Amino acid sequence: MSPERVDRIATGVILGLAGLVGLVILSLLIYILAVGLPNISWHFLTANAESFAAGGGIRDQLFNSLYLVVLTLIVSVPLALCAAIYLSEYAPENRWTQMLRLAIEVLSSLPSVVVGLFGYLVFVLQFGFDFSLLAGALALTILNLPILTRSCEDALQQVPYLQRQAGLGLGMSKWRVTTKIVLPAALPGIITGAILSAGRIFGEAAALIYTAGQSSPAINYADWNPFKPTSFLNPMRPAETLAVHIWKVNSEGLVLDARAVSNGSAAVLIITILLFNLVARYVGHRIKQRLAK
């Protein structure tokens, strides 16, 4: 068999398998949206969830998920960026750096249930945070930190080395070159990675069952004092997120319209994650255009 024929056969097999995977994913998305969109309404998005009666909404769960994303990014982005700057710009290629990269790879493959149990033992019990948004954010930081560090490091390494040499040749210090030349050039990739990681945080459930909790107390959206127990900004209150709500509704099924609530919540979850991905691409593209001017 000629090499050209082998190449055509291999290309056809790869394209066929890729098309099959894409078809399966697209079919799953279409199915979730088809069964979920009819259950979404303004009342569904703005009403309180019901524990036993039908007709409940997902207002608190949706807000808790978005608030948890913000808290997690506030903690994880600075840590990941500092780690990425060290690995990309300062770390020598030795055994310590190799062990550090290996640890990042191992952490990125940890199951979310294991991270949730660790968060329960450390943040909920040992630190005394109880079931709270803060405990959930810290657990998700552990889950999100390796992937976010790798994406930030990749963005930094994509900056041409000649730009670093040019800055050093002008007499700039290493830190000044990193902050004034490398970081602005890598900003589109860093922001894109942060927004994409927000989508993963938004859809996480297993780690939050043991840290953020499975119920939400009464929230006062008019109370802007984050130190009050009923304030919607209080990070120490327990909070049921949208993904946890889907799991809880399907596992308990106490409400009469449990299937409709689950389908509608799943559709909202998918749409929000898709929006995160689209926003990440748009923001990264716009920043690249502005930096190119």
BALOBA-1460 file (C-alpha; in Angstrom, 3 decimals):
// residues 293
<rec num="1" residu="m" x="0.000" y="0.000" z="0.000"/>
<rec num="2" residu="s" x="1.401" y="3.396" z="-0.996"/>
<rec num="3" residu="p" x="2.159" y="6.046" z="1.633"/>
<rec num="4" residu="e" x="-0.343" y="8.414" z="-0.013"/>
<rec num="5" residu="r" x="-3.137" y="5.853" z="0.366"/>
<rec num="6" residu="v" x="-2.202" y="5.181" z="4.000"/>
<rec num="7" residu="d" x="-2.266" y="8.921" z="4.633"/>
<rec num="8" residu="r" x="-5.717" y="9.267" z="3.064"/>
<rec num="9" residu="i" x="-7.089" y="6.314" z="5.055"/>
<rec num="10" residu="a" x="-5.640" y="7.623" z="8.339"/>
<rec num="11" residu="t" x="-6.983" y="11.115" z="7.635"/>
<rec num="12" residu="g" x="-10.421" y="9.706" z="6.862"/>
<rec num="13" residu="v" x="-10.473" y="7.625" z="10.060"/>
<rec num="14" residu="i" x="-9.403" y="10.586" z="12.203"/>
<rec num="15" residu="l" x="-11.955" y="12.911" z="10.625"/>
<rec num="16" residu="g" x="-14.666" y="10.271" z="10.980"/>
<rec num="17" residu="l" x="-13.951" y="9.713" z="14.674"/>
<rec num="18" residu="a" x="-13.767" y="13.463" z="15.286"/>
<rec num="19" residu="g" x="-17.088" y="13.919" z="13.489"/>
<rec num="20" residu="l" x="-18.633" y="11.117" z="15.555"/>
<rec num="21" residu="v" x="-17.509" y="12.712" z="18.823"/>
<rec num="22" residu="g" x="-18.787" y="16.096" z="17.674"/>
<rec num="23" residu="l" x="-22.121" y="14.553" z="16.670"/>
<rec num="24" residu="v" x="-22.525" y="12.887" z="20.077"/>
<rec num="25" residu="i" x="-21.765" y="16.147" z="21.924"/>
<rec num="26" residu="l" x="-24.052" y="18.163" z="19.654"/>
<rec num="27" residu="s" x="-26.858" y="15.623" z="20.060"/>
<rec num="28" residu="l" x="-26.506" y="15.776" z="23.842"/>
<rec num="29" residu="l" x="-26.626" y="19.577" z="23.837"/>
<rec num="30" residu="i" x="-29.659" y="19.616" z="21.552"/>
<rec num="31" residu="y" x="-31.460" y="17.078" z="23.752"/>
<rec num="32" residu="i" x="-30.766" y="19.029" z="26.974"/>
<rec num="33" residu="l" x="-31.930" y="22.292" z="25.396"/>
<rec num="34" residu="a" x="-34.972" y="20.679" z="23.747"/>
<rec num="35" residu="v" x="-36.309" y="19.243" z="27.007"/>
<rec num="36" residu="g" x="-35.195" y="22.167" z="29.161"/>
<rec num="37" residu="l" x="-36.032" y="25.342" z="27.240"/>
<rec num="38" residu="p" x="-39.844" y="24.850" z="27.439"/>
<rec num="39" residu="n" x="-39.536" y="24.908" z="31.250"/>
<rec num="40" residu="i" x="-37.613" y="28.205" z="31.380"/>
<rec num="41" residu="s" x="-39.570" y="31.373" z="32.038"/>
<rec num="42" residu="w" x="-39.055" y="34.665" z="33.797"/>
<rec num="43" residu="h" x="-40.854" y="33.261" z="36.831"/>
<rec num="44" residu="f" x="-38.556" y="30.222" z="36.806"/>
<rec num="45" residu="l" x="-35.448" y="32.437" z="36.790"/>
<rec num="46" residu="t" x="-36.634" y="34.897" z="39.462"/>
<rec num="47" residu="a" x="-38.703" y="32.797" z="41.874"/>
<rec num="48" residu="n" x="-37.551" y="31.000" z="45.005"/>
<rec num="49" residu="a" x="-37.029" y="27.255" z="44.908"/>
<rec num="50" residu="e" x="-39.742" y="25.146" z="46.490"/>
<rec num="51" residu="s" x="-38.978" y="22.202" z="48.757"/>
<rec num="52" residu="f" x="-42.281" y="20.356" z="48.381"/>
<rec num="53" residu="a" x="-44.723" y="22.345" z="46.225"/>
<rec num="54" residu="a" x="-44.622" y="22.731" z="42.454"/>
<rec num="55" residu="g" x="-43.864" y="25.953" z="40.614"/>
<rec num="56" residu="g" x="-40.551" y="26.840" z="42.214"/>
<rec num="57" residu="g" x="-37.677" y="28.688" z="40.540"/>
<rec num="58" residu="i" x="-33.897" y="28.882" z="40.679"/>
<rec num="59" residu="r" x="-33.228" y="32.525" z="41.605"/>
<rec num="60" residu="d" x="-31.085" y="31.874" z="44.670"/>
<rec num="61" residu="q" x="-29.260" y="28.922" z="43.113"/>
<rec num="62" residu="l" x="-28.390" y="30.915" z="40.005"/>
<rec num="63" residu="f" x="-27.108" y="33.851" z="42.035"/>
<rec num="64" residu="n" x="-25.136" y="31.563" z="44.363"/>
<rec num="65" residu="s" x="-23.401" y="29.966" z="41.381"/>
<rec num="66" residu="l" x="-22.412" y="33.328" z="39.900"/>
<rec num="67" residu="y" x="-21.294" y="34.687" z="43.273"/>
<rec num="68" residu="l" x="-19.223" y="31.565" z="43.889"/>
<rec num="69" residu="v" x="-17.525" y="32.033" z="40.522"/>
<rec num="70" residu="v" x="-16.541" y="35.582" z="41.509"/>
<rec num="71" residu="l" x="-15.209" y="34.514" z="44.920"/>
<rec num="72" residu="t" x="-13.222" y="31.635" z="43.432"/>
<rec num="73" residu="l" x="-11.655" y="33.793" z="40.741"/>
<rec num="74" residu="i" x="-10.718" y="36.458" z="43.305"/>
<rec num="75" residu="v" x="-8.720" y="33.820" z="45.193"/>
<rec num="76" residu="s" x="-7.423" y="31.626" z="42.357"/>
<rec num="77" residu="v" x="-6.420" y="34.142" z="39.659"/>
<rec num="78" residu="p" x="-3.725" y="35.976" z="41.694"/>
<rec num="79" residu="l" x="-2.305" y="32.681" z="42.972"/>
<rec num="80" residu="a" x="-2.280" y="31.087" z="39.532"/>
<rec num="81" residu="l" x="-0.769" y="34.183" z="37.926"/>
<rec num="82" residu="c" x="2.042" y="34.385" z="40.490"/>
<rec num="83" residu="a" x="2.788" y="30.682" z="40.061"/>
<rec num="84" residu="a" x="2.740" y="31.024" z="36.269"/>
<rec num="85" residu="i" x="5.103" y="34.020" z="36.352"/>
<rec num="86" residu="y" x="7.526" y="32.095" z="38.542"/>
<rec num="87" residu="l" x="7.446" y="28.970" z="36.360"/>
<rec num="88" residu="s" x="7.663" y="30.874" z="33.096"/>
<rec num="89" residu="e" x="10.073" y="33.705" z="33.922"/>
<rec num="90" residu="y" x="12.106" y="32.833" z="37.014"/>
<rec num="91" residu="a" x="12.162" y="29.086" z="37.715"/>
<rec num="92" residu="p" x="15.362" y="27.311" z="36.642"/>
<rec num="93" residu="e" x="15.122" y="23.993" z="34.877"/>
<rec num="94" residu="n" x="16.069" y="21.683" z="37.739"/>
<rec num="95" residu="r" x="14.603" y="18.812" z="39.743"/>
<rec num="96" residu="w" x="12.572" y="21.154" z="41.967"/>
<rec num="97" residu="t" x="10.845" y="22.721" z="38.979"/>
<rec num="98" residu="q" x="10.136" y="19.302" z="37.500"/>
<rec num="99" residu="m" x="8.604" y="18.150" z="40.789"/>
<rec num="100" residu="l" x="6.504" y="21.311" z="40.923"/>
<rec num="101" residu="r" x="5.177" y="20.762" z="37.413"/>
<rec num="102" residu="l" x="4.454" y="17.119" z="38.268"/>
<rec num="103" residu="a" x="2.522" y="18.218" z="41.357"/>
<rec num="104" residu="i" x="0.445" y="20.575" z="39.200"/>
<rec num="105" residu="e" x="-0.338" y="17.735" z="36.789"/>
<rec num="106" residu="v" x="-1.347" y="15.446" z="39.651"/>
<rec num="107" residu="l" x="-3.579" y="18.093" z="41.216"/>
<rec num="108" residu="s" x="-5.289" y="18.755" z="37.877"/>
<rec num="109" residu="s" x="-6.339" y="15.095" z="37.676"/>
<rec num="110" residu="l" x="-7.830" y="14.872" z="41.168"/>
<rec num="111" residu="p" x="-11.537" y="13.935" z="41.235"/>
<rec num="112" residu="s" x="-13.752" y="16.733" z="42.452"/>
<rec num="113" residu="v" x="-15.216" y="14.450" z="45.142"/>
<rec num="114" residu="v" x="-11.758" y="14.064" z="46.696"/>
<rec num="115" residu="v" x="-11.280" y="17.837" z="46.663"/>
<rec num="116" residu="g" x="-14.716" y="18.243" z="48.232"/>
<rec num="117" residu="l" x="-13.900" y="15.810" z="51.047"/>
<rec num="118" residu="f" x="-10.577" y="17.571" z="51.629"/>
<rec num="119" residu="g" x="-12.407" y="20.910" z="51.748"/>
<rec num="120" residu="y" x="-14.915" y="19.462" z="54.212"/>
<rec num="121" residu="l" x="-12.180" y="18.202" z="56.552"/>
<rec num="122" residu="v" x="-9.964" y="21.307" z="56.322"/>
<rec num="123" residu="f" x="-12.156" y="24.330" z="55.621"/>
<rec num="124" residu="v" x="-15.495" y="23.231" z="57.101"/>
<rec num="125" residu="l" x="-14.290" y="21.333" z="60.180"/>
<rec num="126" residu="q" x="-10.691" y="22.385" z="60.890"/>
<rec num="127" residu="f" x="-10.942" y="26.100" z="60.040"/>
<rec num="128" residu="g" x="-14.523" y="26.353" z="61.282"/>
<rec num="129" residu="f" x="-16.003" y="27.926" z="58.141"/>
<rec num="130" residu="d" x="-18.961" y="25.493" z="58.299"/>
<rec num="131" residu="f" x="-20.940" y="25.040" z="55.086"/>
<rec num="132" residu="s" x="-20.405" y="28.355" z="53.351"/>
<rec num="133" residu="l" x="-19.636" y="30.062" z="50.079"/>
<rec num="134" residu="l" x="-16.105" y="30.769" z="51.305"/>
<rec num="135" residu="a" x="-15.424" y="27.102" z="52.009"/>
<rec num="136" residu="g" x="-16.776" y="26.229" z="48.568"/>
<rec num="137" residu="a" x="-14.653" y="28.913" z="46.912"/>
<rec num="138" residu="l" x="-11.489" y="27.657" z="48.625"/>
<rec num="139" residu="a" x="-12.240" y="24.067" z="47.598"/>
<rec num="140" residu="l" x="-12.859" y="25.138" z="44.004"/>
<rec num="141" residu="t" x="-9.614" y="27.133" z="44.127"/>
<rec num="142" residu="i" x="-7.749" y="23.883" z="44.770"/>
<rec num="143" residu="l" x="-9.626" y="22.281" z="41.893"/>
<rec num="144" residu="n" x="-9.158" y="25.230" z="39.548"/>
<rec num="145" residu="l" x="-5.623" y="26.323" z="40.412"/>
<rec num="146" residu="p" x="-3.633" y="23.727" z="38.391"/>
<rec num="147" residu="i" x="-5.558" y="24.285" z="35.152"/>
<rec num="148" residu="l" x="-5.555" y="28.067" z="35.543"/>
<rec num="149" residu="t" x="-1.827" y="28.057" z="36.319"/>
<rec num="150" residu="r" x="-1.114" y="26.046" z="33.197"/>
<rec num="151" residu="s" x="-3.215" y="28.325" z="30.994"/>
<rec num="152" residu="c" x="-1.527" y="31.451" z="32.401"/>
<rec num="153" residu="e" x="1.900" y="29.885" z="31.917"/>
<rec num="154" residu="d" x="1.078" y="28.982" z="28.314"/>
<rec num="155" residu="a" x="-0.077" y="32.551" z="27.675"/>
<rec num="156" residu="l" x="3.197" y="33.924" z="29.093"/>
<rec num="157" residu="q" x="5.338" y="31.508" z="27.111"/>
<rec num="158" residu="q" x="3.634" y="32.498" z="23.873"/>
<rec num="159" residu="v" x="5.132" y="35.983" z="24.168"/>
<rec num="160" residu="p" x="8.206" y="36.049" z="21.867"/>
<rec num="161" residu="y" x="11.521" y="35.883" z="23.721"/>
<rec num="162" residu="l" x="12.836" y="38.739" z="21.582"/>
<rec num="163" residu="q" x="10.502" y="41.133" z="23.407"/>
<rec num="164" residu="r" x="12.120" y="40.151" z="26.700"/>
<rec num="165" residu="q" x="15.586" y="40.618" z="25.231"/>
<rec num="166" residu="a" x="14.624" y="44.030" z="23.895"/>
<rec num="167" residu="g" x="13.469" y="45.183" z="27.327"/>
<rec num="168" residu="l" x="16.572" y="43.843" z="29.041"/>
<rec num="169" residu="g" x="18.725" y="45.476" z="26.368"/>
<rec num="170" residu="l" x="17.184" y="48.846" z="27.231"/>
<rec num="171" residu="g" x="18.319" y="48.435" z="30.831"/>
<rec num="172" residu="m" x="14.978" y="47.360" z="32.315"/>
<rec num="173" residu="s" x="14.976" y="44.988" z="35.261"/>
<rec num="174" residu="k" x="13.623" y="41.462" z="34.946"/>
<rec num="175" residu="w" x="10.545" y="42.325" z="37.014"/>
<rec num="176" residu="r" x="9.855" y="45.452" z="34.989"/>
<rec num="177" residu="v" x="10.153" y="43.503" z="31.734"/>
<rec num="178" residu="t" x="7.722" y="40.920" z="33.107"/>
<rec num="179" residu="t" x="5.123" y="43.442" z="34.301"/>
<rec num="180" residu="k" x="5.414" y="46.042" z="31.540"/>
<rec num="181" residu="i" x="6.084" y="43.901" z="28.461"/>
<rec num="182" residu="v" x="5.298" y="40.211" z="29.020"/>
<rec num="183" residu="l" x="2.108" y="40.521" z="31.078"/>
<rec num="184" residu="p" x="0.335" y="43.017" z="28.769"/>
<rec num="185" residu="a" x="1.189" y="40.871" z="25.751"/>
<rec num="186" residu="a" x="-0.098" y="37.734" z="27.497"/>
<rec num="187" residu="l" x="-3.221" y="39.430" z="28.879"/>
<rec num="188" residu="p" x="-5.645" y="38.099" z="26.215"/>
<rec num="189" residu="g" x="-4.661" y="34.503" z="26.940"/>
<rec num="190" residu="i" x="-4.784" y="35.029" z="30.701"/>
<rec num="191" residu="i" x="-8.262" y="36.574" z="30.601"/>
<rec num="192" residu="t" x="-9.508" y="33.885" z="28.220"/>
<rec num="193" residu="g" x="-8.207" y="31.157" z="30.519"/>
<rec num="194" residu="a" x="-9.823" y="32.791" z="33.561"/>
<rec num="195" residu="i" x="-13.225" y="33.059" z="31.878"/>
<rec num="196" residu="l" x="-13.032" y="29.469" z="30.608"/>
<rec num="197" residu="s" x="-12.179" y="28.276" z="34.115"/>
<rec num="198" residu="a" x="-15.226" y="30.215" z="35.350"/>
<rec num="199" residu="g" x="-17.377" y="27.958" z="33.186"/>
<rec num="200" residu="r" x="-15.945" y="24.906" z="34.891"/>
<rec num="201" residu="i" x="-16.491" y="26.446" z="38.315"/>
<rec num="202" residu="f" x="-20.096" y="27.268" z="37.439"/>
<rec num="203" residu="g" x="-20.865" y="23.656" z="36.526"/>
<rec num="204" residu="e" x="-19.128" y="22.021" z="39.495"/>
<rec num="205" residu="a" x="-21.276" y="20.066" z="41.952"/>
<rec num="206" residu="a" x="-19.443" y="17.245" z="43.747"/>
<rec num="207" residu="a" x="-16.925" y="19.448" z="45.556"/>
<rec num="208" residu="l" x="-19.643" y="21.877" z="46.674"/>
<rec num="209" residu="i" x="-21.914" y="19.284" z="48.253"/>
<rec num="210" residu="y" x="-19.390" y="18.909" z="51.094"/>
<rec num="211" residu="t" x="-18.321" y="22.559" z="51.364"/>
<rec num="212" residu="a" x="-20.954" y="25.081" z="50.245"/>
<rec num="213" residu="g" x="-23.863" y="22.933" z="51.389"/>
<rec num="214" residu="q" x="-27.087" y="21.591" z="49.930"/>
<rec num="215" residu="s" x="-29.505" y="24.267" z="51.105"/>
<rec num="216" residu="s" x="-29.872" y="28.029" z="50.967"/>
<rec num="217" residu="p" x="-31.265" y="30.140" z="53.823"/>
<rec num="218" residu="a" x="-33.580" y="33.058" z="53.239"/>
<rec num="219" residu="i" x="-31.654" y="35.789" z="51.433"/>
<rec num="220" residu="n" x="-32.394" y="39.491" z="51.525"/>
<rec num="221" residu="y" x="-31.285" y="41.029" z="48.226"/>
<rec num="222" residu="a" x="-31.826" y="44.513" z="49.625"/>
<rec num="223" residu="d" x="-29.241" y="43.990" z="52.373"/>
<rec num="224" residu="w" x="-25.805" y="45.020" z="51.067"/>
<rec num="225" residu="n" x="-24.005" y="44.439" z="54.371"/>
<rec num="226" residu="p" x="-21.855" y="41.319" z="53.811"/>
<rec num="227" residu="f" x="-21.524" y="40.756" z="57.569"/>
<rec num="228" residu="k" x="-25.238" y="40.141" z="58.149"/>
<rec num="229" residu="p" x="-26.400" y="36.497" z="58.003"/>
<rec num="230" residu="t" x="-29.273" y="37.220" z="55.613"/>
<rec num="231" residu="s" x="-27.288" y="39.424" z="53.215"/>
<rec num="232" residu="f" x="-26.915" y="38.059" z="49.702"/>
<rec num="233" residu="l" x="-23.245" y="39.166" z="49.796"/>
<rec num="234" residu="n" x="-22.378" y="37.255" z="52.981"/>
<rec num="235" residu="p" x="-19.657" y="34.728" z="52.025"/>
<rec num="236" residu="m" x="-20.106" y="32.757" z="55.274"/>
<rec num="237" residu="r" x="-23.651" y="31.607" z="54.583"/>
<rec num="238" residu="p" x="-24.460" y="28.138" z="53.187"/>
<rec num="239" residu="a" x="-25.423" y="28.223" z="49.543"/>
<rec num="240" residu="e" x="-26.914" y="25.682" z="47.175"/>
<rec num="241" residu="t" x="-25.590" y="26.220" z="43.661"/>
<rec num="242" residu="l" x="-27.394" y="25.431" z="40.436"/>
<rec num="243" residu="a" x="-25.443" y="22.231" z="39.747"/>
<rec num="244" residu="v" x="-26.034" y="20.989" z="43.302"/>
<rec num="245" residu="h" x="-29.716" y="21.885" z="42.940"/>
<rec num="246" residu="i" x="-29.975" y="19.683" z="39.843"/>
<rec num="247" residu="w" x="-28.378" y="16.785" z="41.719"/>
<rec num="248" residu="k" x="-30.602" y="17.322" z="44.753"/>
<rec num="249" residu="v" x="-33.823" y="17.530" z="42.758"/>
<rec num="250" residu="n" x="-32.988" y="14.362" z="40.847"/>
<rec num="251" residu="s" x="-31.871" y="12.429" z="43.935"/>
<rec num="252" residu="e" x="-34.690" y="13.444" z="46.283"/>
<rec num="253" residu="g" x="-37.527" y="14.271" z="43.894"/>
<rec num="254" residu="l" x="-39.772" y="15.731" z="46.617"/>
<rec num="255" residu="v" x="-41.343" y="18.448" z="44.471"/>
<rec num="256" residu="l" x="-44.158" y="17.483" z="42.133"/>
<rec num="257" residu="d" x="-42.493" y="19.021" z="39.084"/>
<rec num="258" residu="a" x="-39.013" y="17.687" z="39.867"/>
<rec num="259" residu="r" x="-38.355" y="16.605" z="36.276"/>
<rec num="260" residu="a" x="-39.357" y="19.986" z="34.847"/>
<rec num="261" residu="v" x="-37.200" y="21.839" z="37.402"/>
<rec num="262" residu="s" x="-34.257" y="19.561" z="36.671"/>
<rec num="263" residu="n" x="-34.578" y="19.928" z="32.899"/>
<rec num="264" residu="g" x="-34.944" y="23.695" z="33.084"/>
<rec num="265" residu="s" x="-31.997" y="24.033" z="35.463"/>
<rec num="266" residu="a" x="-29.817" y="21.868" z="33.227"/>
<rec num="267" residu="a" x="-30.679" y="24.023" z="30.218"/>
<rec num="268" residu="v" x="-29.831" y="27.210" z="32.131"/>
<rec num="269" residu="l" x="-26.549" y="25.624" z="33.229"/>
<rec num="270" residu="i" x="-25.608" y="24.661" z="29.657"/>
<rec num="271" residu="i" x="-26.558" y="28.066" z="28.253"/>
<rec num="272" residu="t" x="-24.537" y="29.884" z="30.930"/>
<rec num="273" residu="i" x="-21.435" y="27.749" z="30.318"/>
<rec num="274" residu="l" x="-21.775" y="28.354" z="26.571"/>
<rec num="275" residu="l" x="-21.986" y="32.077" z="27.270"/>
<rec num="276" residu="f" x="-18.801" y="31.886" z="29.347"/>
<rec num="277" residu="n" x="-17.007" y="30.277" z="26.401"/>
<rec num="278" residu="l" x="-18.340" y="32.790" z="23.880"/>
<rec num="279" residu="v" x="-17.480" y="35.734" z="26.131"/>
<rec num="280" residu="a" x="-13.955" y="34.354" z="26.641"/>
<rec num="281" residu="r" x="-13.352" y="34.182" z="22.900"/>
<rec num="282" residu="y" x="-14.841" y="37.631" z="22.297"/>
<rec num="283" residu="v" x="-12.907" y="39.327" z="25.100"/>
<rec num="284" residu="g" x="-9.646" y="37.701" z="24.048"/>
<rec num="285" residu="h" x="-10.200" y="38.770" z="20.438"/>
<rec num="286" residu="r" x="-11.050" y="42.355" z="21.394"/>
<rec num="287" residu="i" x="-8.000" y="42.698" z="23.639"/>
<rec num="288" residu="k" x="-5.748" y="41.364" z="20.877"/>
<rec num="289" residu="q" x="-7.187" y="43.943" z="18.494"/>
<rec num="290" residu="r" x="-6.560" y="46.793" z="20.956"/>
<rec num="291" residu="l" x="-3.010" y="45.669" z="21.697"/>
<rec num="292" residu="a" x="-2.278" y="45.397" z="17.980"/>
<rec num="293" residu="k" x="-3.153" y="49.068" z="17.403"/>
